[in-house]
Amino acid sequence: MSTAMSGRVTGTRTADTVLEVRDLTVEIRTSRGTFRAVDGVSFDVPRGAALGLVGESGSGKSLTLRAVLGLLPPQARVVAGTARLDGEDILTMSTARLARLRGPEVAMVFQEPMSALNPVMRVGDQIAEGPLVHLGLGRAASRRHALDLMRRVGIPDPVRRYSAYPHEFSGGMRQRVMIALALSCGPSLLLCDEPTTALDVTIQDQILTLLTGMCAQNGTSLVFVTHDLAVVAQTCRELAVLYAGRVVESGTVAEVFARPNHPYTLGLLRCAPDIDDVRDTLVPIPGTPPDPFSLPAGCSFGPRCGFARDDCRTTDVQLLPVPRGPGSRTGHSSPTGHSSPTGHRAACLHADECAAAAHAEPAVAGV
């Protein structure tokens, strides 16, 4: 089964899948009207592995995560789809069941810890609160557990820092507190919403190493939202590229970066710096993301795409399998009719041209 696929593709959950999202659709009400911010998004998160959700701002990445955890803002609502955690649909859970789910089964690391942490509660008590409420530990045991987590995430002198408040920590240390808090109840799934965006590159590398290391140590699955392809290369095994609320390409990080089959993915790779391949110029993606109230006909990326043809403006292409090997393809079909055994999929009528162009260019750093 594909690890990240079109909302129009069905699948059957296996024991190796911790989260299965199908046809997730989120609408937002505004003064201008209602628009779809997430449109039929589907993906699987393998147990013990990491999936990256990549795209420009406004592509629907963060809303997808918040919908999965039931944390949408008041003006947004899920209108279709399922999000099954170990077979149980999160989107139909009662408020009480959701409250029991958050922490012990699913946790989230937010982009800005200063706004996510309680400013008037000591950080140690915030980390200890989950085990106290959800795991049934006593106050002394919860404190010991919190101190152990603070040591494991690299907070120096945890006994003293246990009683500190969030504003007394640096940005990197606050994010370490957030990671300790998120992992305090041993969740099977960790959702990360651009947790390193506000950090400098040195601290970013430390946080990414910490996240991946602790998830590997605890057997925790990871969904990582970011716009930084180098971060995906460092942290994730699987990848789903979002544009205008839809998944336009998915597969393993290695195969998507090595042979992108959607022009948007290729565009993201072209404008990413690579220290191993010094280029005279980085090639930006022309134009801007479309207005969600007036999406272009056919392919939403068409107006910005160098491979676009007339058929792109009239055909609504869904994710379809990428054939094996480096051979050419037309309309997503191979001479043998076989799809990629690793689940590589793309939504482009001219993916063969895109793959051929990518073959002549270097891929992103880290792959």
C-alpha positions as CSV (number, residue, x, y, z in Angstrom):
1,M,0.0,0.0,0.0
2,S,1.2,3.5,-0.8
3,T,2.6,5.4,2.1
4,A,1.2,8.7,0.9
5,M,-1.5,8.8,-1.8
6,S,-4.3,10.7,-3.4
7,G,-7.5,11.4,-1.6
8,R,-9.2,9.5,-4.4
9,V,-7.2,6.4,-3.8
10,T,-8.5,3.9,-1.2
11,G,-6.4,1.6,0.9
12,T,-6.6,-0.9,3.8
13,R,-5.0,-0.2,7.1
14,T,-2.3,-2.6,8.1
15,A,-0.5,-3.3,11.4
16,D,2.4,-1.3,10.1
17,T,0.3,1.9,9.8
18,V,-0.2,4.1,12.8
19,L,-2.2,6.9,11.1
20,E,-4.4,6.6,8.0
21,V,-5.8,9.9,6.6
22,R,-8.3,9.6,3.8
23,D,-10.0,12.4,1.8
24,L,-9.5,15.0,4.5
25,T,-11.4,18.2,3.5
26,V,-11.4,21.3,5.6
27,E,-13.4,24.5,4.8
28,I,-12.8,28.0,6.3
29,R,-15.5,30.6,6.6
30,T,-14.4,34.2,6.1
31,S,-16.0,37.6,5.4
32,R,-15.5,36.9,1.6
33,G,-17.2,33.5,1.8
34,T,-16.1,29.9,2.4
35,F,-13.2,28.2,0.7
36,R,-11.5,24.8,0.9
37,A,-8.1,25.0,2.6
38,V,-7.6,21.3,2.6
39,D,-9.1,19.3,-0.3
40,G,-9.1,15.6,-0.3
41,V,-5.8,15.0,1.4
42,S,-4.8,11.4,2.1
43,F,-1.6,9.8,3.5
44,D,-0.4,7.0,5.7
45,V,2.1,7.3,8.5
46,P,4.1,4.0,8.9
47,R,4.6,2.8,12.4
48,G,8.0,4.1,13.8
49,A,8.7,6.2,10.7
50,A,8.6,9.9,9.8
51,L,6.4,11.5,7.1
52,G,7.1,15.1,5.9
53,L,4.4,17.4,4.7
54,V,6.0,20.0,2.4
55,G,4.7,23.1,0.7
56,E,4.6,26.9,0.6
57,S,2.7,28.9,3.2
58,G,-1.1,28.4,2.7
59,S,-0.8,25.0,1.1
60,G,-2.8,23.4,4.0
61,K,0.0,21.7,5.9
62,S,-0.6,23.0,9.4
63,L,-4.4,22.9,9.0
64,T,-4.1,19.2,8.1
65,L,-2.2,18.5,11.4
66,R,-4.7,20.6,13.4
67,A,-7.6,18.8,11.9
68,V,-6.2,15.4,12.8
69,L,-5.8,16.5,16.4
70,G,-9.1,18.3,16.6
71,L,-7.5,21.7,17.1
72,L,-9.0,23.7,14.2
73,P,-9.8,27.4,14.8
74,P,-13.5,28.3,15.2
75,Q,-13.9,29.4,11.6
76,A,-12.6,26.1,10.2
77,R,-14.4,22.8,10.1
78,V,-13.8,19.3,8.6
79,V,-16.5,18.6,6.0
80,A,-15.3,15.2,4.8
81,G,-12.7,12.5,5.3
82,T,-11.4,10.2,8.0
83,A,-8.2,10.2,10.2
84,R,-7.8,6.7,11.8
85,L,-5.3,6.3,14.6
86,D,-4.8,2.5,15.0
87,G,-8.2,2.0,13.3
88,E,-10.2,4.5,15.3
89,D,-11.4,7.6,13.5
90,I,-10.3,10.7,15.4
91,L,-12.6,13.0,13.5
92,T,-15.7,11.4,14.9
93,M,-14.5,11.1,18.5
94,S,-16.3,12.8,21.4
95,T,-14.7,15.7,23.2
96,A,-14.0,13.5,26.2
97,R,-12.4,10.8,24.0
98,L,-10.2,13.5,22.3
99,A,-9.1,14.8,25.7
100,R,-8.0,11.3,26.6
101,L,-6.3,10.8,23.3
102,R,-4.1,13.9,23.4
103,G,-0.9,13.2,25.2
104,P,-0.9,9.4,25.7
105,E,-1.6,8.6,22.1
106,V,-1.0,11.7,20.0
107,A,1.0,14.8,20.9
108,M,2.0,18.0,19.0
109,V,5.1,20.2,19.0
110,F,4.1,23.7,17.8
111,Q,6.1,26.2,15.8
112,E,6.3,28.8,18.6
113,P,6.8,27.3,22.1
114,M,6.3,30.7,23.8
115,S,2.7,30.8,22.7
116,A,2.1,27.1,23.3
117,L,3.5,27.0,26.9
118,N,1.6,28.3,29.9
119,P,3.5,31.6,30.8
120,V,2.5,31.5,34.4
121,M,3.2,27.8,35.1
122,R,6.6,26.4,35.9
123,V,8.0,24.4,33.0
124,G,8.7,21.3,35.2
125,D,5.1,21.2,36.3
126,Q,3.9,21.5,32.7
127,I,5.9,18.5,31.7
128,A,4.7,16.6,34.8
129,E,1.1,17.4,34.3
130,G,0.4,14.9,31.5
131,P,1.8,11.8,33.4
132,L,-0.1,13.0,36.5
133,V,-3.4,13.2,34.7
134,H,-3.1,10.5,32.0
135,L,-0.7,7.9,33.4
136,G,-1.9,7.9,36.9
137,L,1.5,8.7,38.4
138,G,1.7,10.4,41.8
139,R,3.1,13.9,42.2
140,A,6.6,12.6,43.2
141,A,6.7,10.1,40.4
142,S,5.5,12.7,37.9
143,R,8.2,15.1,39.0
144,R,10.9,12.4,38.7
145,H,9.6,11.5,35.2
146,A,9.7,15.2,34.2
147,L,13.2,15.6,35.5
148,D,14.3,12.5,33.5
149,L,12.8,13.9,30.3
150,M,14.5,17.3,30.9
151,R,17.8,15.5,31.2
152,R,17.1,13.5,28.0
153,V,16.3,16.5,25.9
154,G,19.5,18.3,27.0
155,I,18.2,20.9,29.5
156,P,21.2,21.6,31.8
157,D,20.7,21.5,35.6
158,P,17.1,20.2,35.4
159,V,16.5,20.3,39.1
160,R,17.0,24.0,39.2
161,R,15.4,24.7,35.8
162,Y,12.3,22.6,36.8
163,S,11.0,25.7,38.7
164,A,11.7,28.2,36.0
165,Y,9.1,29.9,33.8
166,P,9.0,29.8,30.0
167,H,10.3,33.4,29.6
168,E,13.4,32.4,31.5
169,F,14.5,30.0,28.7
170,S,16.0,30.7,25.3
171,G,14.1,29.8,22.2
172,G,16.0,26.6,21.7
173,M,15.5,25.6,25.3
174,R,11.8,26.3,25.2
175,Q,11.5,24.0,22.2
176,R,13.3,21.3,24.2
177,V,10.7,21.8,26.9
178,M,8.0,21.4,24.3
179,I,9.5,18.2,23.0
180,A,9.8,16.8,26.6
181,L,6.2,17.8,27.2
182,A,5.0,16.2,24.0
183,L,6.8,12.9,24.8
184,S,5.9,12.9,28.5
185,C,3.1,10.4,28.1
186,G,4.8,8.2,25.5
187,P,2.5,8.9,22.5
188,S,2.6,6.6,19.5
189,L,2.4,9.6,17.1
190,L,4.1,13.0,17.3
191,L,2.9,15.9,15.1
192,C,5.4,18.6,14.5
193,D,4.3,21.9,13.0
194,E,7.4,23.7,11.8
195,P,9.1,23.4,15.2
196,T,12.5,24.8,14.1
197,T,11.4,27.7,11.9
198,A,12.2,30.4,14.4
199,L,15.5,28.9,15.4
200,D,19.0,29.6,14.1
201,V,20.6,26.8,12.0
202,T,22.8,25.5,14.8
203,I,20.0,25.1,17.3
204,Q,17.8,23.8,14.5
205,D,20.2,20.9,13.9
206,Q,20.3,20.1,17.6
207,I,16.5,20.1,17.8
208,L,16.1,17.9,14.7
209,T,18.7,15.4,16.0
210,L,17.0,15.4,19.3
211,L,13.5,14.8,17.8
212,T,14.5,12.0,15.5
213,G,16.7,10.4,18.1
214,M,14.0,10.3,20.8
215,C,11.3,9.2,18.4
216,A,13.6,6.3,17.2
217,Q,14.4,5.4,20.9
218,N,10.7,5.4,21.9
219,G,9.3,3.9,18.6
220,T,7.2,7.0,18.0
221,S,5.9,7.8,14.5
222,L,6.4,11.4,13.3
223,V,4.6,13.8,11.0
224,F,6.8,16.8,10.3
225,V,5.3,19.9,8.6
226,T,7.9,22.2,7.0
227,H,8.7,24.3,4.0
228,D,12.4,23.4,4.2
229,L,13.4,20.5,2.0
230,A,16.8,20.1,3.8
231,V,14.9,19.5,7.1
232,V,12.8,16.8,5.4
233,A,15.9,15.1,4.0
234,Q,17.4,15.0,7.5
235,T,14.3,13.8,9.4
236,C,11.9,11.9,7.2
237,R,11.6,8.7,5.3
238,E,8.3,9.5,3.5
239,L,7.1,12.7,1.9
240,A,3.9,14.3,0.7
241,V,4.1,17.6,-1.3
242,L,1.0,19.9,-0.9
243,Y,-0.1,22.6,-3.2
244,A,-3.3,24.6,-2.9
245,G,-4.7,22.2,-0.3
246,R,-4.0,19.0,-2.3
247,V,-1.2,16.4,-2.3
248,V,0.5,16.7,-5.7
249,E,3.3,14.2,-5.2
250,S,4.2,11.5,-2.6
251,G,6.6,8.7,-2.0
252,T,9.9,8.1,-0.2
253,V,12.1,11.1,0.3
254,A,14.9,9.5,-1.7
255,E,12.8,8.7,-4.8
256,V,10.9,12.0,-4.8
257,F,14.0,14.1,-4.5
258,A,16.0,12.0,-7.0
259,R,13.2,11.9,-9.6
260,P,10.5,14.4,-9.0
261,N,7.5,13.9,-11.3
262,H,5.5,17.0,-10.5
263,P,6.7,20.5,-11.6
264,Y,5.9,22.0,-8.2
265,T,8.2,19.5,-6.5
266,L,10.9,20.2,-9.1
267,G,10.5,23.9,-8.5
268,L,11.0,23.5,-4.8
269,L,14.2,21.5,-5.4
270,R,15.5,24.0,-7.9
271,C,15.2,26.9,-5.5
272,A,16.9,25.0,-2.6
273,P,20.6,25.7,-2.0
274,D,22.9,22.7,-2.2
275,I,26.4,23.0,-0.6
276,D,27.5,19.9,-2.5
277,D,26.5,21.5,-5.9
278,V,27.3,25.2,-6.1
279,R,25.0,26.8,-8.7
280,D,25.4,30.3,-10.0
281,T,21.7,31.1,-9.4
282,L,18.8,29.5,-7.6
283,V,15.7,29.3,-9.8
284,P,12.6,30.6,-8.0
285,I,9.1,29.4,-8.7
286,P,7.4,32.1,-10.8
287,G,4.2,33.7,-9.6
288,T,2.4,33.2,-6.3
289,P,0.0,30.5,-4.9
290,P,-3.6,30.9,-6.2
291,D,-6.4,32.7,-4.5
292,P,-8.3,29.9,-2.7
293,F,-11.6,31.7,-3.7
294,S,-10.8,31.5,-7.4
295,L,-8.6,28.5,-8.1
296,P,-7.6,28.1,-11.8
297,A,-9.4,25.5,-13.9
298,G,-7.7,22.1,-14.2
299,C,-4.3,21.9,-12.5
300,S,-4.0,24.6,-9.8
301,F,-0.3,24.9,-10.5
302,G,-0.8,25.4,-14.2
303,P,-0.4,29.2,-14.3
304,R,3.1,28.9,-12.6
305,C,4.2,25.8,-14.5
306,G,6.7,25.7,-17.4
307,F,5.4,22.4,-18.6
308,A,1.7,23.4,-18.8
309,R,-0.3,22.7,-21.9
310,D,-3.9,23.3,-22.9
311,D,-5.0,19.9,-21.4
312,C,-3.6,21.0,-18.0
313,R,-6.2,23.8,-18.0
314,T,-9.1,21.4,-18.6
315,T,-8.2,18.2,-16.7
316,D,-8.3,17.8,-12.9
317,V,-5.5,15.3,-12.5
318,Q,-5.4,13.0,-9.5
319,L,-2.4,11.2,-7.9
320,L,-1.5,8.2,-10.0
321,P,1.5,5.7,-9.7
322,V,4.9,6.6,-11.1
323,P,6.2,3.7,-13.2
324,R,9.4,1.9,-12.2
325,G,12.8,3.0,-13.4
326,P,14.0,6.1,-15.3
327,G,12.0,5.4,-18.5
328,S,9.6,7.8,-20.0
329,R,5.9,7.9,-19.3
330,T,2.8,9.6,-20.6
331,G,-0.4,10.1,-18.5
332,H,1.0,8.0,-15.7
333,S,1.0,4.7,-17.5
334,S,4.0,2.5,-18.2
335,P,4.3,-0.1,-21.0
336,T,3.8,-2.9,-18.6
337,G,1.1,-1.1,-16.5
338,H,3.1,-1.6,-13.3
339,S,3.4,1.1,-10.7
340,S,6.3,2.0,-8.5
341,P,6.7,-0.7,-5.8
342,T,7.6,1.9,-3.2
343,G,4.4,4.0,-3.7
344,H,5.7,7.0,-5.6
345,R,2.7,9.0,-7.0
346,A,2.3,12.3,-8.8
347,A,-0.6,14.4,-10.2
348,C,0.7,15.7,-13.5
349,L,-0.3,15.0,-17.1
350,H,3.3,15.8,-18.3
351,A,5.2,14.1,-15.5
352,D,7.5,12.4,-18.0
353,E,8.8,15.8,-19.2
354,C,9.3,16.9,-15.6
355,A,11.2,13.7,-14.7
356,A,13.4,14.1,-17.8
357,A,14.2,17.7,-16.8
358,A,15.0,16.7,-13.2
359,H,17.2,13.9,-14.4
360,A,19.6,16.5,-15.9
361,E,19.7,18.5,-12.7
362,P,21.1,17.9,-9.2
363,A,18.8,17.0,-6.4
364,V,18.5,18.7,-3.0
365,A,21.3,18.5,-0.5
366,G,21.2,15.6,2.0
367,V,19.8,13.0,-0.4
